[in-house]
Amino acid sequence: MHVLRLFISGMTPSSRKAIENVKRICQEQLPGCHELEIVDIYQQPQLAQEAQIVAVPTLVKLLPLPSRKMIGDMSQTGRVLHWLGLQARTASQRSHQELLAEVEELSRRLAETEEVLQAIQGGGVDALVVPREQGEQIFTLQGAEHPYRVLVENMNEGAATLAPDGTIVYCNRCLADMLQLPLEKLIGSPLKSHVASADYPIFAARLEEFAGESPKEEISLVTGEGNQLPVLFSCGAVELSAGPGASVVLTDISARKQTEQTILRLNRIYAVLSAINHAIVHTNDREAIFREFCRVAVQLGGFRLAWVGVVNKGTGSVDVAAASGETGYLDGIRISAKRGPEGMGPTSLAIREGIHYVCNDFHNEDNVHPWHRRAHVHGLYASASIAVKQNQEVIGALSLYAGETDFFDSQQVELLKELGSDISFALDNIHQEVVRRETEEALQKETVERLRAVEELSQNQRLLFQQNRQAALGEMIGNIAHQWRQPLNSLGLLVQQASLFCQMGEATQEFLDANSKKSMDLIYHMSRTIDDFGNFFKPDKEKVDFKVREVVEKTLFLLEGSLDGQQIGVEIKGKGDPVVNGYPNEFCQVLLNILFNARDALTVREIASPLVTISIGSKKGKTVLSIADNAGGIPDDIIGKVFDPYFTTKGPQAGTGVGLFMSKNIIEKNMGGLLTVRNFKEGAEFRIEI
């Protein structure tokens, strides 16, 4: 048995598989060689010296063609692994223990051999020294430049050398990884077989033009799993022993394409967000916002279908409020917000959960099985649904459909969630605006009703004033009669006296003049009385300053006959004469109402010595006027009601119950004062503060 001794300059991890290929080549070319021994000249330099091994990387002595081709196929990485020589020796018979030791040694050598083979396959072999009968021969691989091969093998791009017929005679491991194929399958195969059919014309045209400068072209390769891989393709000329070849570089741009696609999608969604925010600012109609969302999602966002579903609270169904794009998908569709077969889709789940739901493989997810056929017909392969809320209550969902699987990534989902939040915020504002308008309309209606009620109240108050004045009119007529009775009697006597003196012949000029003067004085007194009573019924147009004592005396003059007739005494206390700004006639009306009540109480209770005391003074900068009687006071159970409208204890024939009510309104509302009542030991006291 012959043993081949393989000299190497350093072991690399890629050598194992390469050694297997070398072993196979050597056995084919050197019959009788059954064992391969590996010698590292760095570890065993004496063996290399004994064999007189010298590295000659530029020496080219090739094996016969089949072996040369196979060794060339194995030179992939360009790592430097110098094959310095092979020596043969004959193995003698050994004992059992020697054989066991030999097996152990062979196992060790096998492990080393695997590393060497991998180095050969990876391009780590530059030269091979083989001992033969005619002498040792050193074989080097064509183009085996160490720096160049290290550079190519460590590139991030796929690199290949093509024969004139387009066959791959060399490629680096990066290209194999890109195509997901082993190096052994790539070597010897035409590169065009790995190019997508649609891009083959571009690939072929560039190969024909590579003699000059060739710009990079974007094409797609087909991987071992049948997927398309986008790459940038460039090539240049290279001289091979068999003729002009091509050096090809292929750059994987799938990550860049994915990034570009992601940026494009994000930009589209940003455009949708911008358009929706613009619509939110310029409209306050919910349906208009829904329609605008669907329109811009399809036109600006590039989605195949966009629709808005609103929950029908009565039936639980999700009704289409707006849609754009492949709306045929929605024809006759039945979606429910309740659990069940019709409520398991993305839209229903988003509504029930109140968040969002993404389906990136619409045709393979079980929960959307009822809609698979519809989606396929309309080219819908991925969907995203976002819940829409109004006042924190889910009212529906926004649904978007794309024409490719795995369309929605986390960034897009976040933007879609923001879109749902913006529309929900807009719906809240619209709802609040509707509520505000309804509230304003209700308030306006209520205000009109209140104004009408106030007007009616004002009319009623004017009527009450009128009724109160008319009630006082009866009293005034009696007072006028009382005031005129004595002057009329005196006037009658003067007329009779003048007639008698004429009959007696004693009607001298002096008598007539004196009689005439007395008559005129009586007539003037009666005329002034008419003016006083007339002024009482004339309403005041504006506030004026007036003296309180003067109004009190005027009021007592108007009531003189009424009080004298009931033998009611009146006493005025106070030395000052304060001035008040207000309405003197209305103030007189208040005094009349209070004095009428005092007169009636004194008369009904038949007080032996009826007396009304009027006190005038000032306290803390305010004018204080009190009217007290000695009629025994007002019962406690009704004293709190004396100022209520239509409250009276006199009966319908004796009073209307509006006098004190109107008096309080005049003092407190018209003149800014205060009117109160209290009982003291002798009777009741009404107190006015202005």
TORPA-709385 format. One line per 2 residues: number of its first residue (from 1); for each residue x, y, z of C-alpha. Coordinates in steps of 0.5 Angstrom, whole numbers. Last residue first. Example, Ala and Ser with C-alpha at 12.3 -4.5 7.8 and 13.67 -1.06 7.14 Angstrom:
2
2 = 27 -2 14; 25 -9 16
# end
This chain:
690
690 = -166 207 104; -168 204 110
688 = -176 203 111; -178 199 117
686 = -186 197 118; -187 196 126
684 = -193 192 129; -196 193 135
682 = -196 194 143; -190 190 145
680 = -186 190 138; -188 186 132
678 = -183 186 126; -183 188 119
676 = -178 190 113; -177 194 107
674 = -170 195 105; -167 200 100
672 = -165 200 92; -170 205 90
670 = -174 201 84; -172 194 87
668 = -172 194 94; -177 200 96
666 = -182 199 90; -182 192 90
664 = -183 192 98; -189 196 97
662 = -192 192 91; -192 186 96
660 = -195 191 101; -201 193 97
658 = -202 186 93; -207 183 97
656 = -213 185 94; -217 188 99
654 = -224 189 103; -228 185 98
652 = -224 179 97; -223 178 105
650 = -219 182 109; -213 177 111
648 = -209 178 105; -204 175 101
646 = -205 176 93; -197 177 93
644 = -193 175 99; -190 181 103
642 = -195 179 109; -193 172 109
640 = -187 172 114; -192 175 119
638 = -197 170 118; -196 165 123
636 = -193 170 128; -200 174 128
634 = -199 181 126; -198 186 132
632 = -203 189 138; -206 195 134
630 = -201 200 137; -199 202 131
628 = -191 203 128; -189 207 122
626 = -181 207 121; -177 211 117
624 = -169 210 116; -165 214 112
622 = -158 211 111; -151 214 113
620 = -150 209 119; -157 211 121
618 = -161 217 120; -168 219 122
616 = -176 219 121; -181 216 126
614 = -188 216 124; -193 213 130
612 = -200 211 129; -205 211 134
610 = -211 208 136; -214 210 143
608 = -219 205 145; -217 200 139
606 = -223 197 136; -219 191 133
604 = -222 192 126; -221 199 126
602 = -214 199 129; -212 194 124
600 = -215 197 118; -212 204 120
598 = -205 200 120; -206 197 113
596 = -208 203 110; -202 207 113
594 = -197 201 110; -200 202 103
592 = -201 210 104; -193 210 106
590 = -191 205 100; -195 210 95
588 = -192 216 97; -185 213 96
586 = -188 211 89; -190 219 88
584 = -183 221 91; -179 216 86
582 = -172 216 88; -166 220 91
580 = -167 221 99; -166 227 103
578 = -167 227 110; -171 232 114
576 = -168 232 122; -172 233 128
574 = -175 226 129; -182 224 131
572 = -189 225 127; -195 223 131
570 = -202 221 128; -208 220 132
568 = -214 215 129; -221 218 130
566 = -223 213 125; -226 219 121
564 = -220 223 122; -216 218 119
562 = -220 217 113; -220 225 112
560 = -213 226 113; -211 221 108
558 = -208 225 103; -206 230 108
556 = -202 225 111; -199 223 105
554 = -197 230 103; -194 230 110
552 = -190 224 109; -187 226 102
550 = -185 233 106; -181 229 111
548 = -178 225 106; -175 230 102
546 = -174 229 95; -168 228 90
544 = -170 225 84; -171 219 80
542 = -174 219 73; -181 218 70
540 = -185 218 76; -192 216 75
538 = -198 221 76; -203 218 81
536 = -201 222 87; -200 228 82
534 = -207 228 81; -209 228 89
532 = -205 234 90; -207 237 84
530 = -214 236 86; -213 239 93
528 = -210 245 90; -216 246 86
526 = -220 246 93; -216 251 96
524 = -216 255 91; -224 255 91
522 = -224 257 98; -219 262 97
520 = -223 265 91; -230 265 96
518 = -226 269 101; -224 274 96
516 = -231 275 93; -234 276 100
514 = -229 281 102; -230 285 95
512 = -238 284 96; -238 287 103
510 = -233 293 101; -238 294 95
508 = -244 294 100; -249 289 100
506 = -253 292 106; -260 293 102
504 = -263 287 106; -264 283 99
502 = -257 284 97; -255 282 104
500 = -259 276 104; -256 274 97
498 = -249 275 99; -250 271 105
496 = -252 265 101; -246 265 97
494 = -242 266 103; -245 260 106
492 = -245 255 100; -237 257 100
490 = -236 255 107; -240 248 106
488 = -236 247 100; -230 248 103
486 = -232 244 109; -234 238 104
484 = -228 239 99; -223 235 104
482 = -227 230 106; -230 228 99
480 = -223 228 96; -221 223 102
478 = -227 219 100; -224 219 93
476 = -217 218 95; -220 211 99
474 = -223 209 92; -217 211 88
472 = -213 207 93; -215 200 90
470 = -214 203 83; -207 205 85
468 = -206 198 87; -210 195 81
466 = -205 199 77; -199 197 81
464 = -201 190 80; -203 191 73
462 = -196 193 72; -193 187 76
460 = -197 183 71; -194 186 65
458 = -187 185 68; -189 178 70
456 = -191 177 63; -185 180 60
454 = -181 176 65; -185 170 62
452 = -183 172 55; -176 173 57
450 = -176 166 61; -179 163 55
448 = -174 166 50; -168 164 55
446 = -171 157 55; -171 157 47
444 = -164 160 47; -162 155 52
442 = -164 149 49; -161 152 42
440 = -155 153 46; -155 146 49
438 = -156 143 42; -150 147 39
436 = -146 145 45; -148 138 44
434 = -147 138 37; -140 141 38
432 = -138 136 44; -140 130 39
430 = -136 134 33; -130 135 38
428 = -130 127 40; -131 125 33
426 = -124 129 32; -121 126 38
424 = -123 119 35; -120 121 28
422 = -114 123 31; -113 117 35
420 = -115 112 29; -109 116 25
418 = -104 115 31; -106 108 31
416 = -105 107 24; -98 111 25
414 = -96 106 30; -98 100 26
412 = -94 103 20; -88 103 25
410 = -89 96 27; -90 93 20
408 = -96 92 16; -95 89 9
406 = -93 82 10; -97 80 4
404 = -99 84 -2; -104 88 -5
402 = -106 92 2; -113 93 6
400 = -114 98 11; -120 98 16
398 = -122 104 20; -127 101 26
396 = -133 102 29; -137 106 35
394 = -132 104 41; -134 108 47
392 = -129 113 50; -133 119 48
390 = -133 117 41; -128 111 39
388 = -125 108 33; -122 102 33
386 = -116 100 28; -116 95 23
384 = -111 92 19; -111 88 13
382 = -106 84 8; -107 80 2
380 = -113 83 -2; -113 82 -9
378 = -120 83 -11; -122 76 -13
376 = -117 73 -7; -120 77 -2
374 = -127 75 -4; -125 68 -4
372 = -122 68 3; -127 72 7
370 = -130 66 11; -123 64 12
368 = -121 70 16; -120 67 23
366 = -116 61 20; -111 66 17
364 = -108 63 10; -111 68 5
362 = -110 74 9; -103 74 11
360 = -101 80 14; -107 80 19
358 = -107 86 24; -112 88 29
356 = -112 94 33; -115 97 40
354 = -122 97 43; -122 89 44
352 = -129 88 41; -128 93 35
350 = -121 91 33; -124 84 33
348 = -130 85 29; -125 89 24
346 = -120 84 24; -125 78 22
344 = -128 73 28; -135 77 28
342 = -138 73 22; -137 66 25
340 = -139 68 32; -138 73 37
338 = -141 80 36; -139 86 32
336 = -142 83 26; -139 83 19
334 = -144 81 13; -141 82 6
332 = -147 84 1; -142 88 -3
330 = -136 89 1; -131 86 -4
328 = -134 90 -9; -131 96 -6
326 = -124 95 -9; -122 103 -8
324 = -126 107 -3; -131 106 3
322 = -136 110 8; -141 108 13
320 = -141 101 12; -145 97 17
318 = -142 93 23; -148 89 25
316 = -149 89 33; -157 89 31
314 = -159 95 35; -153 98 37
312 = -151 98 29; -143 99 30
310 = -140 103 24; -135 100 19
308 = -130 105 15; -127 103 9
306 = -121 103 5; -119 98 0
304 = -113 97 -5; -108 102 -1
302 = -103 106 -4; -103 111 2
300 = -105 118 -3; -111 115 -7
298 = -113 109 -3; -112 112 4
296 = -114 119 1; -121 117 -1
294 = -122 113 5; -120 118 10
292 = -124 123 6; -131 119 7
290 = -130 118 14; -129 125 15
288 = -135 127 11; -139 122 15
286 = -137 126 22; -138 133 20
284 = -134 138 23; -130 140 17
282 = -124 144 16; -119 142 22
280 = -121 135 21; -120 135 14
278 = -113 138 14; -111 132 20
276 = -114 127 15; -109 130 9
274 = -103 130 14; -105 123 16
272 = -106 120 9; -99 123 7
270 = -96 120 13; -98 114 11
268 = -96 115 4; -89 117 7
266 = -89 110 11; -90 106 5
264 = -85 109 1; -80 109 7
262 = -81 101 8; -81 100 1
260 = -74 104 1; -72 100 7
258 = -74 93 4; -70 95 -3
256 = -64 97 1; -64 90 5
254 = -65 86 -2; -60 90 -5
252 = -55 84 -5; -49 86 -9
250 = -47 81 -15; -40 82 -18
248 = -38 78 -25; -31 77 -28
246 = -32 75 -35; -28 70 -39
244 = -24 71 -46; -21 64 -48
242 = -20 57 -45; -14 60 -42
240 = -18 65 -38; -17 73 -40
238 = -22 77 -35; -27 82 -38
236 = -32 86 -33; -38 85 -30
234 = -44 89 -26; -50 87 -23
232 = -54 90 -17; -58 85 -14
230 = -66 83 -12; -67 76 -9
228 = -73 72 -12; -75 66 -8
226 = -75 59 -11; -72 56 -5
224 = -65 55 -9; -65 63 -10
222 = -67 66 -16; -63 72 -18
220 = -66 79 -19; -63 85 -23
218 = -61 92 -22; -56 94 -27
216 = -49 97 -25; -46 101 -31
214 = -41 97 -36; -34 100 -38
212 = -32 97 -44; -31 90 -46
210 = -37 88 -41; -42 90 -47
208 = -44 83 -49; -45 81 -41
206 = -49 87 -40; -54 85 -46
204 = -55 78 -43; -56 80 -36
202 = -61 86 -39; -65 80 -43
200 = -65 75 -37; -69 80 -32
198 = -76 77 -33; -73 70 -33
196 = -70 71 -26; -63 70 -26
194 = -60 63 -23; -60 59 -30
192 = -56 65 -33; -50 64 -28
190 = -49 57 -32; -47 51 -28
188 = -40 49 -27; -39 51 -20
186 = -46 53 -17; -47 46 -15
184 = -41 45 -11; -41 51 -8
182 = -47 49 -4; -54 53 -6
180 = -57 59 -2; -57 64 -8
178 = -54 69 -3; -50 64 1
176 = -47 61 -5; -45 68 -8
174 = -42 70 -1; -38 63 -1
172 = -34 66 -7; -35 64 -15
170 = -30 60 -20; -31 57 -26
168 = -38 59 -27; -41 57 -34
166 = -42 63 -39; -40 60 -45
164 = -33 64 -45; -32 62 -38
162 = -35 66 -32; -31 68 -26
160 = -36 69 -20; -36 74 -14
158 = -42 75 -9; -41 82 -5
156 = -39 82 2; -32 81 0
154 = -28 76 4; -27 71 -1
152 = -25 76 -6; -20 80 -2
150 = -17 73 0; -16 71 -7
148 = -13 77 -9; -8 77 -4
146 = -6 70 -5; -6 70 -13
144 = -8 63 -15; -9 65 -23
142 = -8 58 -25; -7 53 -20
140 = 0 50 -18; 3 43 -20
138 = 10 41 -17; 12 35 -20
136 = 17 30 -17; 21 25 -21
134 = 20 20 -27; 17 15 -22
132 = 13 20 -19; 13 25 -13
130 = 7 30 -13; 8 37 -10
128 = 1 41 -10; 1 49 -11
126 = -4 54 -9; -9 51 -4
124 = -13 56 0; -19 56 -5
122 = -25 54 -1; -25 47 -4
120 = -17 46 -2; -18 49 5
118 = -24 45 6; -20 39 4
116 = -14 41 9; -19 41 15
114 = -22 34 13; -15 31 12
112 = -13 34 19; -19 30 22
110 = -17 24 18; -10 24 20
108 = -13 23 27; -17 18 25
106 = -11 15 21; -7 15 28
104 = -12 12 32; -12 6 26
102 = -5 6 26; -5 5 34
100 = -10 -1 33; -6 -4 27
98 = 1 -3 32; -3 -7 37
96 = -5 -12 32; 2 -13 30
94 = 4 -10 23; 5 -12 16
92 = 9 -7 13; 6 0 9
90 = 10 2 3; 12 9 3
88 = 10 15 -2; 12 22 -1
86 = 8 28 -3; 10 35 -4
84 = 9 42 -2; 2 44 -3
82 = 2 51 -1; -4 53 3
80 = -5 61 2; -13 63 2
78 = -16 64 -5; -23 62 -3
76 = -25 58 -8; -20 53 -11
74 = -24 47 -11; -26 48 -18
72 = -19 49 -21; -17 42 -17
70 = -23 39 -21; -21 42 -28
68 = -14 40 -27; -15 33 -25
66 = -20 32 -31; -14 36 -36
64 = -8 32 -34; -4 34 -28
62 = -1 41 -29; 6 44 -28
60 = 5 51 -27; 11 54 -23
58 = 9 61 -20; 8 59 -13
56 = 15 55 -12; 15 53 -5
54 = 21 48 -4; 21 41 -2
52 = 28 38 -1; 24 32 2
50 = 29 32 8; 28 39 9
48 = 20 38 9; 21 33 14
46 = 25 37 18; 20 43 18
44 = 15 39 22; 10 44 25
42 = 11 50 20; 12 45 15
40 = 5 42 16; 5 35 14
38 = -1 31 12; -1 24 10
36 = -6 21 5; -7 13 5
34 = -9 9 -1; -5 10 -7
32 = -5 4 -11; -7 8 -17
30 = -4 15 -18; -9 20 -22
28 = -15 17 -19; -12 16 -12
26 = -9 23 -13; -16 26 -15
24 = -20 23 -9; -15 25 -4
22 = -15 32 -7; -23 32 -6
20 = -22 30 1; -17 34 3
18 = -21 40 1; -27 38 6
16 = -22 39 11; -18 45 9
14 = -23 50 11; -21 51 18
12 = -14 53 16; -8 49 17
10 = -1 52 16; 4 51 10
8 = 2 44 8; 6 38 6
6 = 2 32 3; 5 25 4
4 = 2 20 0; 2 13 3
2 = 3 7 -2; 0 0 0
# end
